[in-house]
Amino acid sequence: MKILILGASGFLGSELYNYFKKKYECYGTQLSKKNMDLIEIDLTDKNKLKQLIEKIKPDIITHCLSTRKEQGLDKISFCEKYPEEAYKINSETVKNLAEIFKGKIILFSTAAVFSGKRGKYNENDKPNPINVYGKSKLEGEKELMKHKNFLLVRTGTLYKDKTGFLYNSLNAGKETECFSNIYDSPIDIISIPRIIEKLIKINAKGIYHLVGERLSKFQFALNMANRHNLEKNLIKNSFYTGNTIPRNTSLETIHKE
C-alpha cells in the first residue's frame, strides 16, 4: 500500500507520517524545508499537486493541511483575520485533489462545522458553522463528497501529552485562563494513526467521528494538571462571551467499529 500524506510536517500529519512510514510505502509533503524526508511543495498550486500525484501514484491520499500559524492567533482567530487563505487551504485544495486523484481520499475535518448550540453531534447531524474556520472546512467537506471514494474524519481538539500551549504554560508556572462554558471532545493524537489504519483495512467510507470524552476547556486543563502533577491553582476559570467560538461541539458516533 502506497500512502501520500499532504501536510506531513504539521501536528496531525507528522503523527500519521511517522506511524505509516514504518509499515507502508509512505510519502509526505511540507510547504517549507523543515524535514529532509518530506517533499517540499506548495499544494495550493494545482499543477504541482497533479505532477506529484502522477509521480508517486499513491493508493491513498490523506489531506492534513492547515493554515499557517501566526503568533497570538489560534485557528479560529487566524481564519477570521485571513478568510481568503482559510478557504484556499481548507476548501480549494480539497477541490483540486478530488478532481485530480481517483483513489481513496481521507480528509481530516473538525467539530467546528457544527454550530455548538446543543453538542453531542453524530455523523447524521447537519453542519451549521458559525465562523470562517468551520465554514471553510465545510466547503472542503462538500468538495470531498463529490468524490466517489472518500473517508471524512471529524475530530474535536487534538492534544498530545507534554506538548502545546496549555502544558507549556502550566509547566512554566504561568497562570492560564480556560473557558468553563466551551465544551469539546478532545482526543489524544497518538491514537489517531492506529484508528485510521483500522478504517483503511475495513475499507471504511463516508463520515466518521473520532470521539473523546465531553469536557469543558477548564476541566480538560484540570485533568492535564492532575496527570502531570502541575499546579491546578494556575488554571483560572473564565467564561467566553464572544460569538466566534461554538459553545458545545462535543461529538458522538453512530459507528460501532
N, C-alpha and C positions, 0 to 999 in steps of 0.2 A: 504494500500500500504506500502510495506516494502522497504526502501532505504538504501543502503550502500554507503558511501562516502569515497573513497580512497584518503588520503591526507587531512583529515579534520582539520588538525592543521595549514595549510597554509593560505595564503592571500585569495584565492578564496574558497578553501574547507571549511574554517571556516564560511564564509558568508553563503554558502549553508547549512552547518550543523545546524547553529543557526536558520536558517529560517525553514528548513524542520522538525526539531525535535519538533517544536511547533504544527505541523499539522499532522505528519505522524509518523509511527514507523521507526525511523532513527538511524543508527549506523555509526560511523566514526572511521577512523584509524589515527594513528600517529606513527612516527618512534621511537621517544623517549618520555618518560613520561613527558608531559607538562600539559595535561588536564585530570583530573580524569574520565571524561565522555567518553574518547576515548580509543580505543583498541590499545595497543602497539604492533606493528608488522613490520617486515622487508618485504616489499612487493616485493622485488627482489627475495625472496625465493618462488618458485612456489608451493612447497608442503604446506607451511604455508598459502599461499593465497587460495589454494584449500580447506584446512581444515576450514579456516574462512568462506568461501562461503557455504560449506556444513553445518556448524553450524548455520549460520544466515538464510540461504535460502532466500535471498532478491529477490524482483521482478525487481528492477532496481539497477544498479551499476554506479556511476559516478566516472570517473578517473580524479583526480585533482592533481596528483603527480607532483612535480617539483624537480629539483636538489637542493642539499643543498646550503647554502649561504656561501660565503667567503668574508671577509672584502675587500672592494675596487673593487669587481667584480660584474658587472651586469650579467644577464642570458647569454647574447651572449658571453661575455668575459670568463665566467666560463666554458661554453661548449667548447670554443676554447682551453682552458687550459686543460680540463679534458674530452676529447671526449668519452672515454670508459664509463664513468659514465653517460654522456649525453644519449648515445644510450641505456644503461641499463635501465634508468628511463623512457625515452621518447618513447622507442620502445619495448624493451624486455618485460617490464611489461604489455604493451598492448597486445602483442602476447600471453603471458601466460593467461591473463584474457579472451581473445577471445576463447582460446582453452578450458578453464575450464567452463566458465559460458554460459548458453544457453538463459538467459533472456536478457532484454534490457540493452545495454551499452551506456552510454553518455560519450564521450571523449571531453575534452577541449583542443583545439589546438590554433594555433597562425597565425597571418597575416604574420609572418616571413617565412612561407612556400613559399611565393612569392618572386620574385627577386627584386621587388621595382623599376623596370625600368619605369613603367608607372602609377601605382596606380589605384584606383577605381576597385579593383578586386572583382568579384562576384563568386558565388558558381560554375559556369561553367568554370571558368578560370583554366588553367593548372598550378599547382605549379612548381616552379623552384628556390629552395632556394640557397642562396649564402654563408651560414655559417653553422657551425656544429649544432647550435641550431635548425635552420629551417630544416636541413636535417634529424636530429634525430626525430623531430616532424613529418615530412612527412613519415618517415618509420613507426612510430606509427599509422598514419592515414591509411597507406596501410594494416597494420595488422588488424586494426579495420574493414576495408571494406570486409574482408574475413568472417566476422560475419554476420548473416542474419538479426539481429535486432539491428541496431545501430543508434545513433544520434551523428554526428560530429559537434561540435560547435567551430567556429573560432572567435576570438576577436582580437582587437587591444590592446593597453596598457590599463590595468585596473587601475583605481585610486579610491581613497576614500578621500573625503574632510577632511582636517586637519590631515592627516597622510602621511607618506612617506618621502623620502629624500628631495624632492623639497620643500614641505611645511615646513618641519623642518628647512631646511637651511634658507629659507626666513624669517621664524618666529624668527630665532635666529639672524637675521641681517647679514647673510653671503652672499657674492657675489656668484652667481651661473651661470655658463656658460650653455647656451641652444642652440642647433643647429636650425638654421632657414632654413636649406635645407634638413631636415629629416621630412617627413610627415607621419601621422598615423591617426587612427580613435579611439582615446581614448574613453572609456566608463566607466561610474560610476559603480563600482562593486555592489553597493546597488541594482541596477536594475536587476542584473543577476538572482537571485533566482526566482523572480516572472516570468521572461521570461521563464526560464527552466520549472517551474511548468506549465505554459500555454502550452508549447510544449509537455510536458508529457500528459496533458489532451487531446490534439488533436491527440495523438499518432504519433507525427512527427517523420519522419525517413529521413536518408540521411544527407546532408550537409546544415548547416545554418550558415550564418554570422551575428553576433550581431554588429550592426553598430552605431558608434558615428560620430560626426562632423569631417570632414577632417581638421586637424590642424598641423602646424609645432610644433616642440618641444618648440620653442621660443614663439609662440602665445599661446600655452597651458599654459605656465608659466605665461604669462601676464594675461591671463584670471583668473588663480588661484589667482594671486596677487590682481586683481580687486575684486574678490568675497570676499576675506578675509581682505581687506584693508591693504595689505602688501606693502612694498616699492618696486615699479617696477624698480627703478634705480639699484637695486641689481642684476637684471637679465641681464646678458651680452650676447649679440648676438654673436654667433660664427658659423663657417662653418665646417662641417665634411668633411675630406679629405681622410679617410681610406677606406677600402674595405670589411669590415665585417658587417656593418650595412646597410640594404637596404634603399635606398633614399626615396621611397614612397610606403608604404604598406597600404594605405588607402583602406577601404573596402566598397563594396556595396552589396545589397542582391536582389535576384530575387523573394523572398518570400513576400507575402502580409499579412501573419498572424501577 
